[in-house]
Amino acid sequence: MKWNREQYLALMTGHRPERQMFCEIFGLLVGLDEEWKAQGASDGELDLTEFCFDYLPSAPAGAATGYFGAHEDTVLDDNDSYIITRDYLGRTMKLFKKSGTIALPLDYPVADMDSWLKIKPFFEYTDERFNRGQAELAAKLKAEGSLITASIPGGFDLPRQLMGEEMACFAAYDCPELLDDILGTVAETARRVFEKVCEVVVPDVLGVHEDMAGKSGPLFGPAQVERFIKPYYTGVWEVLRKKGTPLFSQDSDGNMNGVMDAFVGCGVNAFYPMEPAAGMDMVKLRHKYGLSIAFTGGIDKHVIRGSRDDIRRELEYKLSPPMLEGGCVFSLDHRIPNGTPLANYRYYVDAAREMLGLPPRSAAERGWGRIAF
């Protein structure tokens, strides 16, 4: 089913929905398409449209808040196994073709304040960051029902991209002034560009990508969130919140339980993908926070490789009555993993649709769109 922004925002801000939302947020992991082809998958199953997921048209608001400048990648090596490039930050990046979807940095541009100052101009405000034409188009599309999105660099993710995870963590202790300058720069840039954007169109959602946790927990604790990220988040969020933006959405894999309170205190009110294998349980978090925060994802992707009984138990738990009161887009918690039998995935979709009171696929509109902001 095609949703509009009013329906989606009502759902995510805690209104009891007339209909539940069910989708797939990331799609197939590399190689699963070949497995499914061998099991007789149709073209519509491979592109997920045959599973009749809900979808929502969206458009960017016309704000560039991160790196801004020429950024054409240069190919350094390309063979059957991997491709190595030089990216926009000057990093050497390696992507393994048969298993990876994201290239891994082999080096980083920032080692100290002097090296940061060399690339700092690419993160500072310029009038060219405001795309008036895109903002005007977004205003038109908003009136027609599209969700209008905006984003900022991650408070942990940007330092990690610039200096690597280890140095980003040590910087909180060894050179806090470097983190302050990086995040203060992008905060000022975002505030200024959003002031201009909001003269034309007010975004519906502010998104931020962090991916700052693994199975054992986050790489910044609540003290570091409070010290470095909160001033950045709140300084930007207040600009949009006062203009009427209702959602502040954070994307982070891994176990974020230790910093959930800290990020809620930063204004974040929507989280995804809520990975159960890392210890995230959106049902328990719903009991803790009520409808004050929303979730997307949360259904254990690994369970789909088990038995039908495993799948049904997971769905009965995650699709329980408290989760049906609003504030939840139901989906697997990340890409559909290799080794997922096509028959299991068909069963998962059909069982979930039945439990959510959605029409069977035979009577539903075909579609798939990534719904995670």
C-alpha positions as CSV (number, residue, x, y, z in Angstrom):
1,M,0.0,0.0,0.0
2,K,1.2,3.5,-0.8
3,W,1.2,5.7,2.3
4,N,1.2,9.4,2.5
5,R,3.1,11.6,5.0
6,E,0.0,12.4,7.1
7,Q,-0.6,8.7,7.7
8,Y,3.0,7.9,8.4
9,L,3.5,10.8,10.8
10,A,0.4,10.0,12.7
11,L,1.6,6.4,13.1
12,M,5.1,7.4,14.2
13,T,4.0,10.1,16.6
14,G,2.0,7.6,18.6
15,H,-1.5,7.9,17.2
16,R,-3.4,4.6,17.2
17,P,-3.2,3.6,13.6
18,E,-6.1,2.6,11.4
19,R,-3.7,0.2,9.7
20,Q,-0.3,-1.3,10.6
21,M,2.7,-0.6,8.4
22,F,4.8,-3.6,7.2
23,C,7.9,-3.3,5.0
24,E,11.4,-4.4,4.4
25,I,14.0,-1.6,5.1
26,F,17.2,-2.9,3.6
27,G,16.6,-5.8,1.2
28,L,18.7,-8.8,0.3
29,L,22.2,-9.4,1.5
30,V,24.8,-10.0,-1.2
31,G,24.4,-13.5,-2.7
32,L,20.9,-14.2,-1.5
33,D,19.4,-13.4,-4.9
34,E,21.4,-16.3,-6.4
35,E,20.2,-18.6,-3.6
36,W,16.6,-17.6,-4.2
37,K,16.9,-18.0,-8.0
38,A,18.0,-21.6,-7.5
39,Q,14.9,-22.1,-5.3
40,G,12.6,-20.8,-8.0
41,A,12.1,-17.2,-7.0
42,S,10.2,-15.0,-9.4
43,D,11.5,-11.6,-10.6
44,G,8.9,-9.9,-8.3
45,E,10.2,-11.9,-5.3
46,L,13.8,-10.9,-6.1
47,D,13.0,-7.2,-6.2
48,L,10.6,-7.7,-3.3
49,T,7.6,-6.1,-5.1
50,E,5.7,-9.4,-5.0
51,F,5.6,-9.3,-1.2
52,C,3.4,-6.2,-1.4
53,F,5.2,-4.2,1.2
54,D,4.0,-0.7,2.3
55,Y,5.9,2.2,0.8
56,L,6.0,5.9,1.2
57,P,7.2,8.5,-1.3
58,S,9.8,10.9,0.1
59,A,11.9,13.8,-1.1
60,P,15.0,15.6,0.3
61,A,14.5,19.1,1.6
62,G,17.4,20.7,-0.3
63,A,20.0,20.9,2.5
64,A,23.6,19.7,2.3
65,T,24.9,19.4,5.8
66,G,28.0,17.1,5.6
67,Y,31.0,17.2,3.3
68,F,30.4,19.6,0.4
69,G,32.7,19.8,-2.6
70,A,34.0,17.8,-5.5
71,H,34.1,14.1,-4.6
72,E,34.7,11.9,-7.5
73,D,36.2,8.5,-6.5
74,T,39.4,7.4,-8.2
75,V,39.8,3.7,-8.9
76,L,43.2,2.4,-7.8
77,D,42.7,-1.3,-8.4
78,D,39.9,-3.4,-9.7
79,N,40.0,-7.2,-9.9
80,D,37.7,-10.2,-9.5
81,S,37.9,-10.1,-5.7
82,Y,37.8,-6.4,-4.7
83,I,38.0,-2.8,-5.8
84,I,40.2,-0.2,-4.2
85,T,39.4,3.5,-4.6
86,R,40.4,6.8,-3.3
87,D,37.3,8.5,-2.0
88,Y,36.2,12.1,-1.5
89,L,38.0,12.4,1.9
90,G,41.2,11.1,0.4
91,R,40.8,7.7,2.1
92,T,41.9,4.4,0.5
93,M,38.8,2.3,0.4
94,K,38.5,-1.5,-0.2
95,L,35.3,-3.3,-1.2
96,F,35.1,-7.1,-1.4
97,K,32.8,-7.7,-4.3
98,K,31.4,-11.1,-3.3
99,S,30.5,-10.3,0.3
100,G,30.5,-6.6,0.9
101,T,28.1,-3.7,0.4
102,I,30.2,-1.0,2.1
103,A,33.8,-0.3,1.4
104,L,36.3,-0.4,4.3
105,P,38.7,2.5,4.9
106,L,42.4,1.5,4.9
107,D,43.5,4.9,6.1
108,Y,42.1,8.2,7.3
109,P,42.6,11.9,6.7
110,V,42.5,13.3,10.2
111,A,45.2,12.5,12.8
112,D,45.3,15.8,14.7
113,M,44.0,19.4,14.7
114,D,46.3,20.4,11.8
115,S,45.1,17.7,9.5
116,W,41.5,18.4,10.4
117,L,42.0,22.1,9.6
118,K,43.1,21.2,6.1
119,I,39.7,19.6,5.3
120,K,37.5,21.7,7.6
121,P,36.5,24.1,4.7
122,F,34.6,21.2,3.1
123,F,32.3,21.1,6.2
124,E,31.8,24.8,6.8
125,Y,28.8,26.7,5.7
126,T,28.4,28.2,2.2
127,D,25.2,29.5,0.6
128,E,25.5,26.8,-2.1
129,R,24.6,24.2,0.5
130,F,21.0,25.4,0.2
131,N,19.4,24.1,-2.9
132,R,16.4,26.4,-3.4
133,G,15.1,24.5,-6.4
134,Q,15.1,21.2,-4.5
135,A,13.4,22.9,-1.5
136,E,10.7,24.4,-3.8
137,L,10.1,20.9,-5.4
138,A,10.0,19.4,-1.9
139,A,7.3,21.9,-0.9
140,K,5.2,20.9,-3.9
141,L,5.7,17.2,-3.2
142,K,4.9,17.7,0.5
143,A,1.5,19.1,-0.5
144,E,1.0,16.0,-2.6
145,G,1.7,13.6,0.3
146,S,5.4,12.9,0.1
147,L,7.5,12.8,3.3
148,I,10.2,15.5,3.4
149,T,13.5,14.4,4.8
150,A,16.7,16.1,6.0
151,S,19.8,14.7,7.6
152,I,23.0,15.6,9.5
153,P,26.3,13.7,9.9
154,G,26.5,11.4,12.8
155,G,28.0,12.8,16.1
156,F,30.1,9.6,16.4
157,D,30.0,8.5,12.7
158,L,31.6,11.6,11.3
159,P,34.6,11.5,13.6
160,R,34.9,7.8,12.9
161,Q,34.9,8.4,9.2
162,L,37.5,11.1,9.5
163,M,39.9,9.4,11.9
164,G,38.8,5.8,12.4
165,E,37.0,4.2,15.3
166,E,40.0,3.8,17.6
167,M,41.2,7.4,17.4
168,A,37.6,8.7,17.6
169,C,37.2,7.0,20.9
170,F,40.6,8.1,22.3
171,A,39.9,11.6,21.1
172,A,37.2,12.0,23.7
173,Y,40.0,11.8,26.3
174,D,43.2,12.8,24.4
175,C,42.0,15.7,22.3
176,P,38.5,16.7,23.1
177,E,39.0,20.1,21.5
178,L,39.3,18.2,18.1
179,L,35.9,16.6,18.6
180,D,34.5,19.9,19.7
181,D,35.7,21.6,16.6
182,I,34.5,18.9,14.2
183,L,31.0,18.7,15.7
184,G,30.8,22.5,16.3
185,T,31.6,23.1,12.7
186,V,28.9,20.8,11.3
187,A,26.4,22.0,13.9
188,E,26.8,25.6,12.7
189,T,26.6,24.5,9.1
190,A,23.4,22.5,9.7
191,R,21.7,25.3,11.7
192,R,22.4,27.9,9.1
193,V,21.3,25.8,6.1
194,F,18.1,24.6,7.9
195,E,17.2,28.2,8.7
196,K,17.2,28.8,4.9
197,V,15.4,25.6,4.0
198,C,12.6,26.2,6.5
199,E,11.8,29.5,4.8
200,V,10.6,27.3,1.9
201,V,9.7,23.9,3.3
202,V,9.8,22.4,6.8
203,P,11.2,18.8,6.8
204,D,9.1,16.1,8.4
205,V,12.0,14.1,9.7
206,L,15.6,14.8,10.6
207,G,17.7,11.7,10.2
208,V,21.2,10.9,11.6
209,H,23.3,7.8,10.9
210,E,25.6,6.6,13.7
211,D,26.2,2.8,13.5
212,M,28.2,3.3,16.7
213,A,27.6,-0.1,18.4
214,G,28.5,-3.7,18.2
215,K,27.0,-6.7,20.0
216,S,28.8,-5.8,23.3
217,G,27.6,-2.2,23.3
218,P,28.2,1.3,22.0
219,L,31.6,2.8,21.4
220,F,30.6,6.0,23.1
221,G,29.0,5.8,26.5
222,P,26.4,8.1,28.0
223,A,29.1,10.5,29.4
224,Q,30.6,11.0,25.9
225,V,27.1,11.4,24.4
226,E,26.3,14.0,27.0
227,R,29.7,15.8,26.5
228,F,30.1,15.8,22.8
229,I,27.0,14.7,20.9
230,K,24.2,16.3,22.9
231,P,25.3,19.9,22.2
232,Y,25.5,19.0,18.5
233,Y,22.2,17.2,18.3
234,T,20.2,19.6,20.4
235,G,21.6,22.7,18.7
236,V,20.5,21.4,15.3
237,W,17.3,19.7,16.4
238,E,15.9,22.8,18.2
239,V,16.0,24.8,14.9
240,L,13.8,22.2,13.2
241,R,11.6,21.3,16.2
242,K,10.6,24.9,16.6
243,K,9.7,25.1,13.0
244,G,7.4,22.1,13.3
245,T,9.5,19.0,12.4
246,P,8.0,16.1,14.4
247,L,10.6,13.3,14.0
248,F,14.3,13.0,14.9
249,S,15.3,9.5,13.7
250,Q,18.6,7.7,14.5
251,D,20.0,4.8,12.6
252,S,22.4,2.6,14.5
253,D,23.1,-1.1,14.4
254,G,24.3,-3.0,17.5
255,N,23.5,-2.8,21.2
256,M,22.5,0.7,22.0
257,N,20.8,0.0,25.3
258,G,23.4,1.7,27.3
259,V,22.9,5.0,25.6
260,M,19.2,5.0,24.8
261,D,18.4,7.3,27.7
262,A,21.2,9.7,26.6
263,F,20.0,9.9,23.1
264,V,16.3,10.3,24.1
265,G,17.7,13.2,26.2
266,C,19.2,14.6,23.0
267,G,15.8,14.8,21.4
268,V,15.8,11.6,19.3
269,N,12.3,10.1,19.2
270,A,12.6,7.4,16.5
271,F,15.2,4.5,16.3
272,Y,16.1,1.7,13.9
273,P,16.9,-1.0,13.0
274,M,16.7,-2.4,16.6
275,E,18.8,-5.6,16.1
276,P,17.7,-8.5,18.4
277,A,20.9,-10.4,17.9
278,A,22.7,-7.5,19.5
279,G,20.4,-7.4,22.5
280,M,17.8,-4.8,21.3
281,D,14.2,-5.6,22.2
282,M,11.7,-3.1,21.0
283,V,8.9,-4.7,23.1
284,K,10.8,-4.1,26.3
285,L,11.7,-0.6,25.2
286,R,8.1,0.1,24.5
287,H,7.3,-0.9,28.1
288,K,10.0,1.5,29.3
289,Y,9.3,4.5,27.0
290,G,5.7,4.1,26.0
291,L,4.7,5.9,22.9
292,S,7.3,8.7,23.4
293,I,9.7,7.0,20.9
294,A,9.0,5.1,17.7
295,F,10.7,2.1,16.1
296,T,11.4,0.7,12.7
297,G,12.6,-2.8,12.2
298,G,13.0,-5.0,15.3
299,I,12.0,-8.4,13.9
300,D,14.9,-10.9,14.2
301,K,16.3,-11.5,10.7
302,H,18.1,-14.7,11.9
303,V,14.9,-16.3,13.0
304,I,13.7,-16.5,9.4
305,R,16.3,-19.1,8.8
306,G,14.8,-21.4,11.5
307,S,11.5,-23.3,11.6
308,R,8.0,-22.0,11.0
309,D,7.4,-22.4,14.7
310,D,10.4,-20.1,15.3
311,I,9.0,-17.5,12.9
312,R,5.6,-17.6,14.5
313,R,6.9,-17.2,18.0
314,E,9.0,-14.2,17.0
315,L,6.0,-12.6,15.2
316,E,3.6,-13.3,18.1
317,Y,6.1,-11.5,20.5
318,K,7.0,-8.6,18.3
319,L,3.5,-8.0,17.0
320,S,2.0,-8.1,20.5
321,P,-0.8,-5.6,21.5
322,P,1.4,-2.9,22.9
323,M,3.3,-2.7,19.6
324,L,0.1,-2.3,17.7
325,E,-0.9,1.0,19.4
326,G,1.2,3.1,17.1
327,G,4.8,4.2,16.8
328,C,6.1,1.2,15.0
329,V,7.0,0.2,11.4
330,F,7.3,-3.6,11.4
331,S,10.3,-5.0,9.4
332,L,13.3,-7.3,9.7
333,D,16.1,-5.6,11.6
334,H,18.5,-5.5,8.7
335,R,19.2,-7.1,5.4
336,I,17.7,-10.5,4.7
337,P,20.7,-12.9,5.5
338,N,22.2,-15.5,3.3
339,G,20.8,-19.0,4.0
340,T,17.3,-17.7,4.4
341,P,15.1,-20.2,2.5
342,L,12.7,-18.6,0.1
343,A,9.8,-20.7,1.5
344,N,10.5,-19.4,5.0
345,Y,10.5,-15.8,3.8
346,R,7.2,-16.3,2.0
347,Y,5.8,-17.8,5.2
348,Y,7.1,-15.0,7.3
349,V,5.5,-12.3,5.1
350,D,2.2,-14.1,4.9
351,A,2.0,-14.8,8.6
352,A,3.0,-11.3,9.5
353,R,0.3,-9.9,7.1
354,E,-2.3,-12.1,8.7
355,M,-1.4,-11.1,12.3
356,L,-1.3,-7.4,11.4
357,G,-4.7,-7.6,9.8
358,L,-3.4,-6.7,6.3
359,P,-4.9,-8.2,3.2
360,P,-3.2,-11.3,1.8
361,R,-0.7,-10.7,-1.0
362,S,-3.1,-11.9,-3.6
363,A,-5.4,-9.0,-2.8
364,A,-2.7,-6.4,-2.0
365,E,-0.9,-3.7,-4.1
366,R,2.6,-4.8,-5.2
367,G,5.4,-2.6,-4.0
368,W,8.5,-2.1,-2.0
369,G,10.3,1.0,-0.8
370,R,12.9,1.5,1.9
371,I,11.1,3.1,4.8
372,A,13.7,4.1,7.4
373,F,14.6,7.7,8.0
